[in-house]
């Protein structure tokens, strides 16, 4: 066998590669993600980082309890300095359980301090003389077993002290609980970081270098919404910086709106699904999905929310509709969310558990969700989940939404935008799944990444 000859490295006298022409301090090669513990939010941040190319297969999982006493973020960065491209996931941890479920309206920093005080009172009231150790962050979010607790001072120190050697630091945060941490990092290290906040921070967008938020976050500004909300609540729920005369469209389809304040509006949620991911996933799940009779219908069932309430009535309606279209399906695969109410799942399982055409995922690993996205011929998704619908619409395959008429407020506006774009249709139970239809796939994540690169270029970074 003839050996493979690799090309000779470029002659150093010819010049340095273009990416290093401005020095390391002009190239972003690393990112810190600040999560809030919710998979839907953290998935958006990781999806954007992947689309920007700052994603390495060497993902390091570190538990705060073991990590904090011996190592800070700066030392950690030095230990993995050999990795050219990497990202680090940190998390803002809000206390959970018991009385904490009634305190979610508090700022996360105040909530943490109050929880710590409650723990101290409980300990001393029981006659103990020790201080509780910090709890480890739970897993379950985007495949992360455990992550670092977000620490503003340590992230700022890392950004400053490694800037000359490793270049700027990209900070991507998502969710209300991450706002104060992300904005503090930018305030303290604005020359060394580029901070992106995903989901609308409600006010003072200039605290961030870039804000990425869905268009329906501006629904409170519409006349319909203003009529639904008492006047005295307007200032609390309405974004302070609405789109104005500085808005321009990035495409004829109005898929994206960007203003000069560096705000990006998306139609749906960011995620990790793209054509390359679907191709690799299709190969990984080939043996399980290729032999299945076609067409394959995937049914994703979420959970009721304050903006989309439902219960057993929707489950019964969905069951009846699925029975009506079953003859046009080769295979039906049903997945429930971990938060799907038992009263919903029981009705569906009872009806289809013994049906040879229907497979119901039992919640055990490995999760077939990615395989479903790659191999499905069509989707039925309950209307509550922006993330699940956005991922399905990124495939360009038929997406039927169950229960959009039950949604209100911003979620209703989201569904209206999807229908106007022609990427979803309501699920009525009269569909022929064998008849396919298509549309230009939603590509919010890639387009957001493109706009991020333009914003970075204005800073002289890439």
C-alpha positions in Angstrom: 0.0 0.0 0.0 1.4 3.4 -1.0 1.7 5.8 1.9 -0.4 9.0 1.8 1.9 12.0 1.4 0.8 15.1 3.2 1.5 18.4 1.6 4.5 20.3 2.9 3.7 23.1 5.4 3.6 26.6 3.9 7.0 28.4 3.8 7.0 30.9 6.7 8.7 33.4 4.6 5.7 33.7 2.3 3.6 35.1 5.0 1.2 34.1 7.9 -2.2 32.7 7.2 -4.9 35.3 6.8 -6.6 34.5 10.0 -3.5 35.5 12.0 -2.6 38.6 10.0 -4.0 40.9 12.7 -2.4 38.9 15.5 -4.1 36.5 17.9 -5.9 39.4 19.6 -8.0 40.0 16.5 -9.3 36.5 16.1 -12.0 34.9 18.3 -11.1 31.3 18.9 -13.0 30.5 22.1 -16.3 31.0 23.8 -17.9 30.9 27.2 -21.6 29.9 27.3 -23.6 31.1 30.3 -26.7 28.8 30.7 -29.7 28.9 33.0 -30.3 25.2 33.5 -33.1 25.0 30.9 -32.3 22.8 27.9 -34.3 25.0 25.5 -32.3 28.1 26.4 -28.8 26.5 26.6 -29.4 24.7 23.3 -29.8 28.1 21.6 -26.4 29.2 22.8 -24.6 26.1 21.8 -26.3 26.1 18.4 -25.0 29.6 17.8 -21.5 28.7 18.9 -21.5 25.7 16.6 -22.7 27.8 13.7 -19.8 30.2 14.3 -17.3 27.3 14.2 -16.2 27.7 17.8 -17.1 24.1 18.7 -14.6 21.3 19.4 -15.4 17.7 20.0 -13.3 17.8 23.2 -16.0 19.0 25.5 -14.9 19.1 29.2 -17.4 18.4 31.9 -16.4 19.8 35.3 -18.3 19.7 38.6 -18.3 23.0 40.5 -17.9 21.2 43.9 -14.7 19.5 42.8 -13.5 22.3 40.6 -13.8 25.5 42.6 -11.5 24.9 45.6 -8.5 23.9 43.4 -8.7 25.6 40.1 -10.1 28.9 38.7 -11.2 29.6 35.2 -7.9 31.2 34.2 -5.9 28.2 35.3 -8.4 26.0 33.5 -7.9 28.0 30.3 -4.2 27.5 30.6 -4.5 23.8 31.0 -6.4 23.4 27.7 -4.4 26.0 25.8 -3.4 23.4 23.3 -7.0 23.2 22.0 -7.2 25.7 19.2 -11.0 26.1 19.3 -13.0 25.4 22.4 -16.0 26.5 24.4 -16.7 26.4 28.1 -20.2 26.0 29.5 -21.0 27.8 32.8 -24.4 28.1 34.4 -26.3 30.5 36.6 -27.9 28.2 39.2 -31.3 29.3 40.6 -32.4 27.4 43.7 -35.1 24.8 43.1 -37.7 22.9 45.1 -39.9 23.8 48.0 -40.5 27.5 48.6 -38.0 28.4 45.8 -40.7 27.6 43.2 -42.6 30.7 44.6 -39.5 32.9 44.4 -38.7 32.7 40.7 -39.7 36.3 40.2 -36.7 37.5 42.2 -33.4 38.4 40.6 -31.3 35.3 40.6 -28.5 36.8 42.8 -31.1 37.9 45.5 -32.8 34.5 45.2 -29.5 32.7 45.8 -28.7 34.8 48.9 -32.2 34.3 50.3 -32.0 30.6 49.8 -28.6 30.5 51.5 -30.0 32.4 54.5 -33.0 30.0 54.7 -30.6 27.1 54.7 -28.6 28.6 57.6 -31.7 29.2 59.6 -32.8 25.6 59.1 -29.4 24.3 60.1 -29.0 26.4 63.2 -32.6 25.7 64.2 -31.7 22.0 64.2 -28.7 22.5 66.4 -26.0 21.9 63.8 -22.9 24.0 63.5 -21.8 23.5 59.9 -22.4 25.5 56.7 -24.0 23.7 53.8 -21.8 23.0 50.8 -22.9 24.3 47.4 -25.0 21.8 45.5 -23.7 20.3 42.3 -25.4 21.5 39.2 -27.7 18.9 37.8 -27.3 17.3 34.4 -29.9 16.8 31.7 -29.3 19.9 29.7 -27.9 19.5 26.2 -26.0 16.4 27.3 -24.0 18.2 30.0 -23.5 16.0 33.1 -22.3 19.0 35.1 -21.0 22.5 34.4 -19.2 25.3 36.1 -21.0 27.9 38.2 -20.9 31.2 36.3 -18.5 33.6 38.1 -18.2 37.1 36.7 -14.8 37.9 38.3 -13.2 34.7 37.1 -14.5 35.0 33.6 -13.3 38.7 33.4 -9.9 37.7 34.8 -9.5 35.0 32.2 -10.6 37.3 29.4 -8.2 40.0 30.4 -5.1 37.9 31.3 -5.3 35.7 28.2 -6.3 38.3 25.7 -2.8 38.9 24.2 -2.1 35.2 23.8 -5.5 33.7 23.0 -7.5 36.7 21.6 -10.9 38.0 22.5 -13.5 35.9 24.3 -17.0 35.4 22.9 -19.6 35.3 25.7 -23.0 33.8 24.8 -25.9 33.9 27.3 -29.5 32.9 27.1 -32.4 33.5 29.4 -33.5 36.1 32.0 -31.3 34.7 34.8 -28.1 35.2 32.8 -28.7 38.9 32.0 -26.9 40.4 35.1 -23.9 38.1 34.7 -23.5 38.7 30.9 -23.9 42.5 31.3 -21.4 42.6 34.2 -18.8 40.8 32.1 -19.2 43.3 29.3 -19.0 46.3 31.7 -15.8 45.0 33.3 -14.0 43.7 30.2 -15.5 45.4 27.2 -12.2 45.6 25.3 -11.6 41.8 25.7 -15.0 40.3 25.2 -17.9 40.2 22.7 -21.2 39.6 24.7 -24.3 38.2 23.0 -27.6 37.9 24.9 -30.2 35.6 23.5 -33.8 36.3 24.4 -34.9 39.9 25.0 -33.5 41.5 28.2 -36.5 43.9 28.2 -34.4 47.1 28.7 -31.0 48.6 28.1 -29.9 46.7 25.1 -26.6 48.7 25.1 -25.5 46.5 28.0 -24.6 43.9 25.4 -22.7 43.9 22.1 -25.5 42.0 20.4 -29.0 40.9 21.3 -30.7 38.0 19.5 -34.4 37.6 20.2 -37.5 36.2 18.4 -39.8 38.6 16.7 -42.7 37.6 18.9 -40.9 39.1 21.9 -42.2 42.4 20.4 -45.8 41.2 20.4 -46.5 43.3 23.6 -46.1 46.4 21.4 -48.9 45.5 19.1 -52.4 47.2 19.4 -53.9 43.8 20.2 -51.5 43.1 23.0 -52.0 46.6 24.4 -55.7 46.0 24.7 -55.1 42.7 26.6 -52.8 44.2 29.3 -53.8 46.7 32.0 -52.2 50.1 31.5 -50.2 50.0 34.7 -48.5 46.7 33.6 -47.3 48.0 30.2 -43.9 49.2 31.4 -43.2 45.8 33.0 -43.9 43.6 30.0 -43.1 45.8 27.1 -39.6 46.0 25.6 -38.1 49.5 26.0 -36.3 49.5 22.7 -38.8 48.6 19.9 -37.8 48.3 16.3 -37.7 51.9 14.8 -36.7 53.7 11.7 -33.3 52.2 11.8 -34.7 48.7 10.9 -33.7 47.1 7.6 -34.5 43.7 6.2 -31.8 41.2 5.5 -33.9 39.3 2.9 -36.9 39.8 0.8 -38.8 37.3 2.9 -38.3 39.3 6.1 -36.8 36.3 7.7 -34.6 38.5 9.7 -34.7 42.0 11.0 -31.7 43.8 12.3 -31.3 47.4 13.7 -28.3 49.6 14.1 -28.3 48.9 17.9 -27.1 45.4 16.9 -30.3 43.6 17.6 -31.2 40.5 15.6 -34.8 39.3 15.4 -35.4 35.7 14.5 -38.7 33.9 13.6 -38.1 30.9 15.9 -35.6 29.6 18.4 -31.9 29.0 17.6 -30.8 25.4 17.8 -28.1 22.9 16.7 -29.8 21.5 13.7 -28.3 22.1 10.2 -27.8 20.1 7.1 -24.5 18.7 8.1 -25.8 17.6 11.5 -28.8 15.9 9.8 -26.5 14.0 7.4 -24.3 12.7 10.1 -27.3 11.8 12.3 -29.0 10.0 9.4 -25.9 7.8 9.1 -25.7 7.2 12.9 -29.3 6.1 13.1 -29.4 4.2 9.8 -29.7 0.7 11.2 -32.7 1.6 13.3 -34.7 3.8 11.0 -33.9 2.6 7.4 -35.9 -0.6 7.7 -39.1 1.1 9.0 -42.1 1.2 6.6 -42.6 4.6 5.1 -43.8 7.3 5.4 -42.5 7.8 8.9 -44.6 10.3 11.0 -42.9 11.6 14.1 -45.1 13.0 16.9 -43.5 15.3 19.5 -45.6 16.1 22.5 -44.5 18.8 24.9 -46.2 20.2 28.0 -48.8 22.9 28.7 -47.5 26.4 29.5 -49.1 29.6 30.7 -49.4 30.7 27.1 -50.6 27.4 25.7 -52.8 25.5 28.2 -54.2 22.0 27.6 -54.8 18.7 29.2 -56.6 15.5 28.7 -58.9 17.1 26.2 -56.1 17.8 23.8 -54.7 14.3 24.3 -58.1 12.8 23.3 -58.3 15.0 20.3 -54.8 14.2 19.2 -55.5 10.5 19.6 -58.6 10.7 17.4 -56.7 12.6 14.7 -53.8 10.1 14.7 -56.3 7.2 14.4 -57.8 9.0 11.4 -54.5 9.3 9.5 -52.9 6.1 10.6 -53.8 4.3 7.3 -51.7 6.8 5.3 -48.6 6.2 7.6 -46.1 3.4 7.4 -44.8 4.1 10.9 -45.6 6.5 13.7 -43.1 7.3 16.4 -44.3 9.2 19.5 -42.0 11.1 22.0 -43.1 12.8 25.2 -41.2 15.5 26.9 -39.9 14.8 30.5 -42.5 17.4 31.6 -45.5 16.0 29.6 -48.3 15.6 32.2 -49.1 12.0 33.0 -52.8 12.6 32.3 -51.8 13.4 28.7 -49.3 10.6 28.1 -51.6 7.9 29.7 -54.4 8.6 27.2 -52.1 8.3 24.2 -50.2 5.3 25.5 -53.4 3.4 26.4 -54.6 3.9 22.8 -51.4 3.1 20.9 -49.3 0.8 23.1 -50.4 -2.4 21.3 -50.6 -0.9 17.8 -47.9 -2.5 15.5 -47.5 0.7 13.5 -46.8 2.9 16.5 -43.6 3.1 18.6 -43.7 5.1 21.8 -40.3 6.1 23.2 -40.0 5.1 26.8 -37.7 8.0 27.9 -34.6 5.7 28.2 -31.3 6.6 26.5 -30.4 6.9 23.8 -32.8 9.7 22.9 -34.0 9.2 19.3 -34.9 12.9 18.8 -32.0 13.6 16.4 -32.7 10.4 14.5 -36.3 11.5 14.2 -35.4 14.8 12.7 -33.1 13.1 10.2 -35.4 10.3 9.1 -39.0 11.5 9.5 -41.1 12.2 6.5 -43.4 14.5 8.4 -43.9 15.9 11.9 -46.8 16.5 14.3 -45.8 18.8 17.1 -47.9 20.2 20.0 -48.1 24.0 19.8 -46.5 24.8 23.2 -42.8 24.3 22.2 -41.1 27.0 20.1 -37.9 25.0 20.2 -39.3 21.7 19.0 -41.3 23.4 16.2 -38.2 25.5 15.1 -36.1 22.3 14.9 -38.7 20.5 12.8 -39.1 23.5 10.5 -35.3 23.6 9.9 -35.7 20.3 8.0 -37.9 21.6 5.2 -40.3 18.6 5.8 -44.1 18.9 6.4 -44.8 20.1 10.0 -48.3 19.9 11.4 -49.0 21.8 14.6 -51.5 20.4 17.1 -53.4 22.9 19.2 -52.3 26.4 18.0 -55.8 27.7 18.6 -55.2 27.2 22.4 -52.2 29.5 22.4 -52.3 33.1 23.3 -50.1 36.2 23.8 -46.7 35.9 22.1 -47.0 32.2 21.3 -50.1 33.0 19.2 -48.1 35.6 17.2 -45.3 33.0 16.7 -47.8 30.5 15.1 -49.3 33.2 13.0 -45.9 34.1 11.6 -45.2 30.5 10.8 -48.5 30.0 9.0 -47.9 33.2 6.9 -44.5 31.8 5.9 -46.1 28.5 4.9 -43.8 26.4 7.0 -46.5 24.8 9.2 -50.1 23.7 8.8 -52.6 22.9 11.5 -53.1 19.2 12.3 -56.7 18.4 11.5 -56.8 14.6 11.3 -57.7 14.6 7.6 -54.1 14.7 6.3 -52.6 12.2 3.9 -49.1 11.8 5.3 -48.0 10.2 2.0 -48.6 13.5 0.2 -45.5 15.6 0.9 -45.1 19.3 0.7 -42.1 21.5 1.3 -40.8 25.0 1.9 -37.5 26.8 2.3 -36.2 25.5 5.7 -36.0 28.0 8.5 -32.3 28.9 8.9 -32.4 31.3 11.8 -29.2 30.0 13.5 -27.0 30.2 10.4 -28.4 33.7 9.6 -27.8 34.8 13.1 -24.2 33.6 12.9 -23.7 35.6 9.7 -24.9 38.7 11.4 -22.7 38.0 14.4 -19.7 37.9 12.0 -20.6 41.2 10.5 -20.9 42.7 14.0 -17.5 41.3 14.9 -16.0 42.7 11.7 -17.0 46.2 12.9 -14.9 45.6 16.0 -12.0 44.5 13.8 -12.4 40.9 15.0 -13.2 37.7 13.2 
